[in-house]
């Protein structure tokens, strides 16, 4: 879900605390660092960690996106549809490309905002820049590594995780989601175990998505598995990049 930047970015500024490292192992869900400032089932991380994952603003809202090459951001359709014919409405707010606007915006041709309710297989968009603006990027996972039930995978976004701990949006967060099932077009995760304090083990619970996380990735070591479409307390939904609908669109713009 997109998040209104006017009410969220200011409230989150005083809550940010950077960390020296945020390395994780997707396979055994162990961390090699000690973290402070735990948000519900996720951790705050520095914008320098996973720098390919950025926040961008449009029409007073924020979303999350991932550089998949030096000139291309992958994000959600509902984060870009209103700016499809005026990319100047979009501005990158973090990372090397901060202050840059894309040259072109491509939204899945079947995307229809009236049908988007947080679970929509056509909820994809690509932002294109004329020249390289980021040296950090993350590839799409190969077909052989597509998401499967019970898989533990990382998610990153700039939103209000689980909409439980009222931190507002605008803070970069890292969590680990447990995939419930994949239906061929969407990836689903359910469950919330109540972790909300600094003494809780965030790696054991299921991190879910909230307002401002839209367009962010769910990813494993092999690459991006899906793109955040929606979520709330107890659930999260990602567009599966390996569905037929996704591949037909993404193959036109991501090599």
N, C-alpha and C positions, 0 to 999 in steps of 0.2 A: 504494500500500500504506500502511496505517496504520503508525505507529511507536510503540513503547512509550516514553512520556514519561519514565518513571522512570530509564531508562538512557541517554537521549539528550539531554534538554534541559540537564542539568547539564554533560555533556561538551562541549557546543557553546558554552557561555556564554563561555569564554575565547577562542574563535576568532573572535568577531564583530568586524568592523570596518566602520563605516558609510562610505558614500561620499556625496559632495556631490550627485551627479547620476547617473542611470542611463538617460539618454535613448538610444534606439537607433532605427535606421531598419530596419524589417522588409524593405524592398525590396532594399537593397544591403548589409545586415548590417554597417554601419559604426557605430562608437560615437563619441561626442563627449566622452568622459571617459577618464581614466587610472585604472585600478583596481589595488588591491592585494589580497592574500589570495585568489587564485584557487583555487576548488575545481575538481575535474575537470570540464572542459567547462562551467563556469558561473562566475558571480561572486556574491559576497556583496553584498547591498544592504541599505540601511536600511529599517526598517519604514515610514518615511515615503515611500518610493518605491513607486508602485503601491499606495497605502494601501487600496484596495478589496479587495486580496487579503490574506487574514488566516489566522492559525493558530487552530485551536480544539482543545480537549481534550475527551475523553469516555472514561469508564471506564478511565482510566490510559493512554490512547493520544492521539496527536495526528494531525490531518489538516489539509489546506489547503482553503480555500473562497473564493469570490468574491462580493462584494456586487453583485447585478445591479439592485437599486434600494435605497432607503434602509432597507428593512425585510426584505430577502430575500437569503439566501446560497445560492448554488448549489454543490453538492459531490457526492461520490460516495455511492452507496447504502450501501456497506460501512462508511462512516464514520459512519453515522447509524442503521442498521437496529436496532441493539441499544437505541437510545434513543428509538425511535419513539413509545413510549407514556409516556416520561418525559423530556421535553426538558430538565428541570432537570439531567440528567446531562451536558449539553453546556455548555461555557463558552468564550466567545471570549477568546483570550489575547493578541491584539495589536490595534492600531488604536483608532479612536474607540469601538468597541463593547467594548473590553476589560472583562472582568468580567461581561458581559451573557450571559444564557441565552435561547434562543429560546422563544417561546410555543407554537409548534407545529413538529413535524417531519414532513415528508411524504416517504416513500420510494416509489420506483416500485413500483406494485402487483405487477409481475411479478418483482421482485427476489427471489432465493432465495440465501441465503448459501452453501448447499451447492453451488451451481453457479458461484460466483465463484472464478475462478482468474487474475484479472488481465486477462481478456478477456471482457467480459460486457456486452451492449448495454443491459441494464436497471440498470446500476450507477449510478443517479442518485438524488439526494435534494435537497430544498429545506428550508432552515431559515427559519422565519417569526417575526418579532418584531411585537409589538402596535403599537409606535410607532417612528418613525424613529430609528435608532441610528448611521447612517453618512451623511456628506455626500458620500462618494466611492463611485462604483459604475461598472460596466462593462457595456454592453449585449451581448446575444447578437448574433453576426454575422448579417446577413441571408442568406437562402437563396442569393442570387447570389454570396456571398463564402465559401461553404463550402470546407473544406480540399480540396486537390488534391495529387496526387503531385508531389514535388520542391519543394513550397512550403516556404519558410523562415518559421517562426513562433516567437514567443516562448513560453516556459514559465516558470512561477514556482511554487516550492514551498518548504516548510520541512523537507524531508527530506535524506537522505544521497545526494547525486547520484551515480548509477552504482554506488553501494556500493563504490567503489574507494578514494577518499580518505576515510579514516575520521574524518570530522568530527563524526559523530553528527547528530542532527536538532535542529530548533529554530532554525536560522539561515535567514533568508530568502534565497533564491537566484534568480538570473535566468539563463536559458540560451536558446539558439536551437536548435530542433529542425528537422530536415529530414524532411518527411512522405514515407514510402516508398509507401504506398498507402492508399486509403479503400475499405472494402467496403460502404458504405451504412449501416452501423451502428457501425463502429469506425474509428478513425484509428490507423495503425501507423507506427512509426519504428524503424529498425534502424541499427546502426553505432556504432563507438566508435574514435576515431583515436588514443587514448592521451594526449591533452593533459592534463597534470597539474601543470605548473609555471607560475610567474608570467610567464615569458617566452614562453609559448605564446599563440597567438591564439585565444581562446575563440570568436570569431565565425565561425571557419572550420570548426570541428568540429560534431558533432551532440551536443547536450545531451540526456540521457535522464533518466528518473525513477527514484526510489528510495524507500525506506521513509520515510513522513511526507509525501510529495508527493501522496498520494491526494486527489482532490477538487479539486486545483488546475487552473488553466486552461491550455489551449494557445490562443493568441490572436494575431490580426493587427490592423492598424490599424482594421479595420471592426468588430471585436468578438471575443467568445469563439467559438471554433470547436469546442471539445470539452472534456471533463472527464477528468482523469487517473483511470484505473481501476487500472493496474498497470505494472510495469516492473522491470528488473534490469539487470545488465551486458549491454549490447548490444541492448536493446530497450525500447520504451515503448508503452503503449496508452492511447488516450483514447476515451471514449464520444462519438460524433458527435452533436452537438445537433440535426442536421438529419435524422437517421434517423426513420422513421415512429414507432418506439417512443419515441424521445425527445420528438418534437413532441407526441404525444398526451398525454404526462405534463406537459411543461413549460408547455404552453399553459393548463393549469388554474391555474398558480400564478405565472407570469411574464408580465406584459403587455408 
